Amino acid sequence: MIQQKQPKIAIIGAGPGGLTLARFLHLAKMPFTIFESDQSEDARRVTGGILDLHKSTGQRVIQEAGLWEEYEKHVSYEAEDLIIADRNNELLLDTRGQTKGRPEIDRPALRDLLLFSIPAEHIRWNHRLKDVGEDGTLHFAHGKECGYDLIVGADGVWSKVRPVVSQIAPFYSGTTGFELWIPNPAAIDVDMDAMLGNGSYFVYGGDDRVLMAQRQGDRSVRVYAFVRRPESWIKTAGLDFTNRQAVKSYLLDEFRAWSPELLRMISNCDGEIIPRPLYMFPVGVRWPHKEHFTLLGDAAHAMTPFAGEGVNTAIFDAYKLAQTIIATPENLETASIIYEKGLFPRAAKVQQTTWEELLWTFEKDAGARLAERITYLIDMHSKGLSVREGMGSDNSMDD
């Protein structure tokens, strides 16, 4: 009996989506190689904020991947606390001690959970992809690879794989964020540290400005300052983003009409400040199937972070792609076509929700609206009822 040749699969990017796909392929004993631009597994140990995986998507995928027990060791139910305020620091909602059933996990912890669930020999670090040939040749900074039956672009919004698949490029959303870090808030401002609590502190100004603080697992705080600005602003503002004090001074002036209590989230920053102009794809973006290629996560349908769906969607994409590959390993083209047929309408729903969230985030009643919705979610969870959000109801794994 002739043994069927195993397909060769290349996954570009070791983010949550790429690693989730790798986990399922590993469980199915299917060969794959991940190419990642980071120099080593330690490159992102302290980068990124906290995430809440949704029951019907992220959490369910973690369970299907056999990682739930380990996942539970890293989540924080305290970090689910949410305080919503206006720019005068008048509280609109305080959920401390209540739950929506969506505990938080640090992004590095989630990455490690997935990373260490697959054999190390499957990952090639320090492989920065420069471009991809029409014939599937992967051109890296220091060499090339070829001969793969399927190349999966899981390499983010500025994917190097996507141009082979589609000429539709991401566009600027009209919003720029600044990521600030307070490594040890308790040591420098006890009052602010207590005010922020154990979870998230969201402030909606109703003036084209939003401030969000999130407690990390190590008790540090990530602060995100969002403003509405034209795309050229980053280049024309004249700011040296390596000069922390200059950026802090700019932001303090930008938010000068806000409560002094809130401005301490900015003035107390003593870590790196990263500007993050936010890009997205048109709602409903799709492409004709390209033989030997497919995309997932931000590479397929990048969105802004305001609906909290990005990682959940990427993980779910990976799960659905893995299902089709494992079902038809002898025909990866059929698998990819089936995957994309489900991907496009599913992602379009989440994109539409995220677009609407972006719009109302900067409206005058944004804080009150979010407070009302969170109150509803908590009430529904306390009654044991599921809520249709993002990708859909809790049976959306079967969509």
C-alpha positions in Angstrom: 0.0 0.0 0.0 1.4 3.4 -1.0 1.6 5.8 1.8 0.1 9.2 1.0 2.6 12.1 1.1 2.0 14.5 4.0 1.4 18.1 2.9 3.9 20.9 3.7 2.3 23.8 5.5 4.0 27.1 6.2 2.5 29.5 8.8 3.9 33.0 8.7 3.7 34.6 12.1 3.7 33.2 15.7 0.9 35.4 17.1 -2.2 33.9 18.7 -3.7 33.0 15.4 -0.7 31.3 13.9 0.1 29.4 17.1 -3.5 28.2 17.5 -3.4 26.8 14.0 -0.1 25.1 14.8 -1.6 23.6 18.0 -4.4 21.9 16.1 -2.1 20.7 13.3 0.2 19.3 16.0 -2.6 17.4 17.7 -3.6 15.9 14.3 0.1 14.9 13.7 0.3 17.0 10.6 3.7 18.6 9.7 4.0 22.4 9.6 6.6 25.1 10.0 6.1 28.5 11.6 8.3 31.4 10.4 8.5 34.3 12.9 10.4 37.6 12.6 11.1 37.8 16.4 14.6 36.8 17.3 13.5 34.4 20.0 10.6 33.3 22.1 11.7 35.9 24.7 11.2 38.9 22.4 7.7 39.8 23.6 7.7 38.8 27.2 6.5 42.2 28.5 4.7 43.6 25.5 0.9 43.9 25.0 -2.0 44.5 27.3 -4.7 42.1 28.7 -7.3 40.2 26.8 -10.6 38.6 27.5 -11.4 35.5 25.5 -15.1 35.3 24.7 -17.0 32.1 25.7 -18.3 31.2 22.3 -15.0 31.8 20.4 -11.7 32.2 22.2 -12.6 30.2 25.3 -14.2 27.4 23.4 -11.2 27.1 21.1 -8.8 26.9 24.0 -11.0 24.1 25.4 -11.0 22.3 22.0 -7.2 22.6 21.9 -6.8 20.8 25.2 -5.4 23.8 27.0 -8.2 24.9 29.3 -6.6 23.6 32.5 -3.4 25.5 31.8 -5.3 28.6 30.6 -7.2 28.7 34.0 -3.8 29.0 35.8 -3.1 32.3 34.0 -6.5 34.1 34.0 -7.6 36.7 36.5 -11.2 37.2 37.5 -10.3 40.3 39.5 -8.9 41.8 36.2 -12.5 41.6 34.9 -13.4 44.6 37.1 -14.4 47.6 35.0 -14.8 51.2 36.0 -16.2 53.7 33.5 -15.9 57.4 34.1 -16.3 60.7 32.3 -13.6 63.3 31.8 -14.4 64.9 35.2 -13.8 61.5 36.7 -17.5 61.1 37.7 -18.1 57.3 37.8 -20.7 55.9 35.4 -20.2 52.3 36.3 -18.2 50.3 38.9 -18.3 46.5 38.4 -15.8 45.5 41.1 -16.9 42.2 42.6 -19.2 41.3 39.6 -18.5 39.1 36.6 -19.4 38.7 33.0 -17.7 35.3 32.8 -14.8 36.6 30.7 -11.7 36.7 32.9 -8.6 38.5 31.6 -5.3 37.1 30.6 -2.0 38.9 29.8 -1.2 38.8 26.1 2.3 37.4 26.8 0.8 34.6 29.0 -1.6 33.7 26.2 1.2 33.6 23.7 3.3 31.4 26.0 0.3 29.1 26.6 0.0 28.4 22.9 3.8 28.6 22.1 4.7 25.9 24.6 1.9 23.6 23.4 3.8 22.8 20.2 7.3 21.3 19.8 10.0 23.9 19.6 11.5 22.4 16.4 8.4 23.5 14.4 9.3 27.3 14.9 12.0 29.1 13.0 12.8 32.3 14.9 14.5 35.4 13.4 12.9 34.8 10.0 11.7 38.2 8.8 9.7 37.7 5.6 10.5 40.3 3.0 8.2 39.2 0.2 6.5 36.2 -1.3 6.8 35.1 -4.9 3.8 34.1 -7.0 5.2 30.6 -7.1 5.2 30.5 -3.3 8.9 31.2 -2.7 9.3 32.8 0.7 12.1 35.4 0.6 13.5 36.2 4.0 16.1 38.7 5.1 18.8 36.0 5.0 17.6 33.4 2.6 14.6 31.8 1.0 12.3 28.8 1.4 10.1 27.0 -1.2 8.1 23.9 -1.8 5.1 24.5 0.5 1.7 23.2 -0.5 -0.1 25.8 1.6 1.2 29.2 3.0 -0.9 30.7 5.7 -0.5 34.5 6.3 -1.0 35.0 10.0 1.4 38.0 10.0 -0.8 40.8 11.0 -2.2 44.0 9.4 1.0 44.6 7.4 1.1 41.0 6.1 3.7 40.2 3.5 1.6 37.3 2.4 -1.5 39.3 1.6 -0.3 41.1 -1.5 -0.1 37.8 -3.3 -3.7 37.1 -2.4 -5.3 40.5 -2.6 -4.4 44.1 -3.6 -6.9 45.6 -1.0 -4.7 47.5 1.5 -5.6 48.5 5.0 -6.7 52.2 5.5 -6.3 54.6 8.4 -9.2 54.6 10.8 -9.0 58.2 11.8 -7.7 57.3 15.2 -4.3 57.2 16.8 -3.5 55.7 20.1 -0.5 56.1 22.5 0.4 53.1 24.6 2.0 54.1 27.9 3.4 51.9 30.7 3.6 52.4 34.4 5.8 49.5 35.6 5.3 50.0 39.4 2.3 52.3 40.0 2.0 51.5 43.7 5.6 52.8 44.3 5.0 56.2 42.7 1.4 57.1 43.3 -0.6 55.1 45.9 -3.8 57.1 45.3 -3.8 56.6 41.6 -2.9 52.9 42.0 -5.9 52.5 44.3 -8.2 54.4 42.0 -7.4 52.2 39.0 -8.3 49.0 40.9 -7.5 45.5 39.7 -9.0 45.6 36.2 -9.8 48.3 33.6 -10.5 52.0 34.0 -12.2 53.5 30.9 -12.7 57.2 30.5 -14.8 58.7 27.6 -14.4 62.4 27.1 -17.0 63.1 24.4 -14.4 65.4 22.9 -12.5 63.1 20.4 -10.4 61.8 23.3 -10.5 58.5 25.3 -8.2 57.2 28.1 -8.1 53.6 29.1 -6.0 51.9 31.8 -5.6 48.2 32.3 -4.0 46.4 35.2 -1.5 43.7 34.1 -0.8 40.4 35.9 2.4 41.8 37.4 0.5 44.8 38.8 1.9 47.2 36.3 -0.5 49.4 34.3 -0.9 49.9 30.6 -2.5 53.2 29.6 -3.9 53.9 26.2 -4.7 57.5 25.1 -6.7 57.7 21.9 -7.3 60.8 19.8 -8.9 61.5 16.5 -6.3 62.8 14.1 -5.5 62.8 10.4 -3.2 60.1 9.1 -0.4 62.6 8.4 -0.4 63.8 12.0 2.3 61.4 13.3 4.7 62.8 10.8 3.7 66.5 11.0 3.3 66.8 14.8 7.0 67.3 15.2 7.2 65.0 18.2 10.2 62.9 19.0 8.6 59.7 20.2 11.8 58.5 21.8 11.6 61.5 24.1 9.2 60.3 26.8 8.9 63.7 28.6 8.1 65.5 25.3 5.3 63.0 24.5 3.9 63.2 28.0 3.9 67.0 27.9 2.1 66.8 24.6 -0.6 64.4 25.9 -1.0 66.4 29.1 -1.7 69.5 27.1 -4.0 67.4 24.8 -6.1 66.3 27.8 -5.7 69.5 29.8 -9.5 70.0 30.2 -9.8 66.6 32.0 -9.8 66.0 35.7 -6.3 66.3 37.3 -6.9 62.8 38.8 -7.1 61.3 35.3 -4.0 63.2 34.1 -1.9 61.3 36.6 -2.3 58.2 34.4 -0.2 60.1 31.9 2.2 62.0 34.1 3.1 58.9 36.1 4.2 57.0 33.0 7.8 56.1 33.4 8.0 53.4 30.7 8.1 53.3 27.0 5.5 55.3 25.0 4.5 53.8 21.7 2.4 55.7 19.1 -0.2 53.4 17.4 -2.1 54.8 14.4 -5.0 52.4 13.9 -5.5 50.8 10.5 -8.4 48.5 9.3 -9.8 46.8 6.3 -13.1 47.7 4.6 -16.1 45.9 6.2 -16.7 42.7 4.3 -13.3 42.5 2.7 -12.8 39.4 0.6 -10.7 38.0 -2.2 -10.9 35.4 -5.0 -9.2 32.2 -3.8 -5.5 32.1 -4.6 -4.0 28.6 -5.0 -1.6 27.6 -2.2 -2.4 30.6 -0.1 -4.8 31.8 2.6 -5.0 34.3 5.4 -6.3 34.6 9.0 -6.6 37.2 11.7 -5.4 40.7 11.1 -3.8 39.7 7.8 -7.3 38.8 6.6 -9.5 41.4 8.2 -7.7 43.9 10.5 -10.0 45.9 12.8 -9.5 48.5 15.5 -9.5 47.3 19.1 -12.7 48.9 20.3 -14.9 45.8 20.2 -12.3 43.5 21.8 -12.7 41.0 19.0 -9.3 40.9 17.3 -7.6 38.0 19.2 -10.9 36.1 19.5 -11.4 36.4 15.8 -7.9 35.3 14.9 -8.0 32.3 17.2 -11.4 31.3 15.8 -10.1 31.7 12.2 -7.3 29.4 13.0 -9.6 26.8 14.5 -11.9 26.8 11.5 -8.9 26.6 9.1 -7.5 23.7 11.1 -10.8 21.9 10.9 -10.9 22.0 7.1 -7.3 21.0 6.7 -7.6 18.1 9.0 -10.8 17.0 7.3 -9.2 17.0 3.8 -5.4 16.7 4.2 -5.1 15.3 0.7 -6.6 18.4 -0.9 -5.5 21.7 0.8 -7.1 23.8 -2.0 -10.5 22.4 -1.1 -9.8 22.9 2.5 -8.8 26.6 2.0 -11.8 27.3 -0.2 -14.2 25.9 2.4 -12.5 27.9 5.1 -12.6 31.1 3.1 -16.3 30.6 2.2 -17.1 30.6 6.0 -14.5 33.2 6.9 -15.8 36.1 4.8 -19.4 36.4 6.1 -18.3 35.5 9.7 -15.6 38.2 9.7 -17.8 40.8 8.1 -20.2 40.6 11.0 -17.4 41.3 13.5 -16.0 44.0 11.3 -19.3 45.8 11.2 -19.7 45.6 15.0 -16.1 46.9 15.4 -16.7 49.8 13.0 -19.8 50.8 14.9 -17.9 50.6 18.2 -15.2 52.8 16.9 -17.8 55.4 15.8 -19.7 55.6 19.1 -16.5 55.4 21.2 -16.0 59.1 20.5 -19.6 60.2 20.8 -20.8 62.3 23.8 -22.8 59.5 25.4 -20.2 56.7 24.8 -19.5 56.1 28.5 -23.2 55.9 29.5 -23.9 53.6 26.6 -21.1 51.2 27.5 -22.2 51.3 31.2 -25.7 50.3 30.2 -24.5 47.4 28.0 -22.0 46.1 30.6 -24.8 46.2 33.3 -26.9 44.1 30.9 -24.1 41.5 30.3 -23.5 41.1 34.0 -27.3 40.6 34.6 -27.6 38.1 31.9 -24.5 36.2 33.1 -25.9 36.1 36.7 -29.0 34.4 35.2 -26.9 31.8 33.3 -28.0 33.2 30.0 -25.8 33.7 26.9 -25.6 36.9 24.9 -25.3 37.4 21.2 -22.1 39.4 20.8 -19.3 39.8 18.2 -19.4 36.6 16.2 -22.7 35.5 17.4 -24.3 33.3 20.0 -22.5 30.6 22.0 -23.0 28.0 19.3 -21.0 30.1 16.8 -18.2 27.5 16.8 -20.5 25.5 14.6 -21.1 28.3 12.1 
